[in-house]
């Protein structure tokens, strides 16, 4: 079962016991993977459900609903300042593999990247592909980029952490709430958060935390943070 190819479908494609495949999905399954009648694959809706499906005359028949146990027991929102270049592509890919629930891109004081409207579509596609590859039940949500202050003001999650590379702050593993069902963790761009941004976050009840004694790159820090949280919660 684990060797079967996975594709993400829209819930509207599920019609009773059949899946109506899109032309792009047909091309991928029939031409790229060279599957034929009777071959099986896994369809996932990105919202927690998997189905074992079988190709039949260029449509897919649903054979059974599958039980999936690949998600973390905690919902993690990553508030990430946009790094330079294409670094955010890697952040979306790796953090999806590690179990992030939602990624909120923010434009900080030191953000150099000015994302185009096409970037959001690209990031969501990367998240979908990474979720399929890592056998996730859910595809993370990628929010529209907003300013740091807007993101802070709109935060509705109680357990809030902001990573800061410099200063005497407790390590993330020492303060993470084991019993919380959801957390948000904010990570800055190259050069870190500005003093005013850190002050705004603290006033909004974000707990400053450290990821260790070394200075991490903007694309490395979220991977370390997600790995630490998973190691603590996934037992």
Secondary structure, DSSP 8 states (H G I E B T S, - for coil): -TTS-EEE--GGGEETTEE---HHHHIIIIIIS---TT-EEEEE-SBS-EEEEEEETTEEEEEEEE----S-SSEEEEEEE--STTHHHHHHHHHHHHT-SEEEEEE-TT------HHHHHHHHHHHHHHHHHTT-SB--EE---EEHHHHHHH---SEEEEE-SSSS--BHHHH--TT-SEEEEEE--TT---HHHHHHHHHTT-EEEB--SS---HHHHHHHHHHHHHHHH--
